[in-house]
């Protein structure tokens, strides 16, 4: 698999979690859910920026940025369910971004590595947000 393929896989994931997190923003109810619903929206907006940056990099490298999201994990009508699902998504993303950073480094692509490191830092922050929601 090429670096462009890896970037497209990451972009597909970002597109999926945008939908997932916005859904959670819309459907959360109850005192706790309503109070934290906007945090899901803020994370989704950050993920939109990730998808855009990845798309721009893919295009620069001569690839065709995907427009198809990967599988979306919809569930989560309660705060606990939504935060648990989204935490799992972020934990997976952190692992994938760490591997992609190594791949970009091995390819000698410093610019892509830096982009991926910046996104990785955001994903680790999102993980912390969802852990906090769950009281972990």
C-alpha positions in Angstrom: 0.0 0.0 0.0 1.3 3.5 -0.9 1.4 6.5 1.3 -1.4 8.0 -0.8 -3.5 4.9 -0.1 -2.8 5.3 3.6 -3.8 9.0 3.5 -7.0 8.1 1.7 -7.9 5.4 4.3 -7.4 8.0 7.0 -9.5 10.5 5.1 -12.3 7.9 4.7 -12.2 7.4 8.5 -12.4 11.1 9.1 -15.4 11.4 6.8 -17.1 8.6 8.8 -16.5 10.1 12.2 -17.7 13.5 11.1 -21.1 11.8 10.4 -20.9 9.8 13.6 -20.0 12.7 15.9 -22.6 15.0 14.3 -25.2 12.4 14.8 -24.3 12.2 18.5 -24.5 16.0 18.7 -28.1 15.8 17.3 -29.5 12.9 19.3 -28.1 13.3 22.8 -30.8 14.1 25.3 -31.0 14.4 29.1 -29.2 16.9 31.3 -25.7 15.4 30.8 -26.1 14.7 27.1 -27.6 18.1 26.2 -24.9 19.9 28.2 -22.1 18.1 26.3 -23.7 17.8 22.8 -21.8 20.8 21.5 -18.5 19.1 22.4 -19.4 16.4 19.9 -20.0 19.1 17.3 -16.7 20.8 18.0 -14.8 17.5 17.6 -16.7 16.8 14.3 -15.6 20.2 13.0 -12.0 19.4 13.9 -12.4 16.1 12.0 -13.7 18.1 9.0 -10.5 20.1 9.0 -8.5 16.9 9.1 -10.4 15.5 6.1 -9.8 18.7 4.2 -6.1 18.7 5.0 -5.7 15.1 4.1 -7.5 15.7 0.8 -5.3 18.6 0.0 -2.2 16.6 0.7 -3.4 13.6 -1.3 -4.1 15.9 -4.2 -0.7 17.5 -3.9 0.9 14.1 -4.0 -0.9 13.3 -7.2 -3.7 11.1 -5.7 -7.4 11.4 -5.9 -8.9 12.2 -2.5 -11.7 9.8 -1.6 -15.2 11.1 -1.0 -16.5 7.8 0.4 -16.5 7.4 4.2 -15.5 4.2 5.8 -18.0 2.3 7.9 -19.9 4.5 10.3 -20.6 3.3 13.9 -24.0 5.0 14.5 -25.2 3.9 17.9 -25.2 5.9 21.0 -28.4 7.7 22.1 -27.1 8.2 25.6 -24.0 10.2 26.6 -22.3 7.1 28.0 -23.0 5.1 24.8 -21.9 7.9 22.5 -18.8 8.8 24.4 -17.8 5.1 24.6 -18.3 4.6 20.8 -16.4 7.7 20.0 -13.6 6.9 22.4 -13.1 3.6 20.7 -13.0 5.5 17.3 -10.4 7.9 18.6 -8.3 5.1 20.1 -8.3 3.3 16.8 -7.4 6.6 15.0 -4.4 7.2 17.3 -3.0 3.8 16.4 -3.5 4.4 12.7 -2.0 7.9 12.8 1.0 6.6 14.7 1.6 4.0 12.0 1.1 6.6 9.3 3.6 8.9 10.8 6.2 6.1 10.7 5.2 5.4 7.1 5.6 9.0 6.0 9.0 9.2 7.9 10.2 6.0 6.1 9.2 7.5 2.8 11.2 10.7 3.6 8.1 12.8 3.3 8.6 15.4 6.1 5.6 17.5 5.2 3.2 14.6 5.3 4.8 13.4 8.6 4.3 16.8 10.2 0.6 17.0 9.0 0.0 13.5 10.4 1.7 14.4 13.7 -0.5 17.5 14.0 -3.7 15.4 13.4 -2.4 12.8 15.8 -2.1 15.4 18.6 -5.7 16.4 17.9 -6.9 12.8 18.0 -5.2 12.3 21.4 -7.0 15.4 22.7 -10.3 14.0 21.4 -9.5 10.7 23.2 -9.0 12.7 26.4 -12.3 14.6 25.9 -14.3 11.4 25.6 -12.5 9.8 28.5 -13.4 12.8 30.6 -17.1 12.5 29.5 -17.0 8.9 30.8 -15.3 9.9 34.0 -12.2 8.0 33.2 
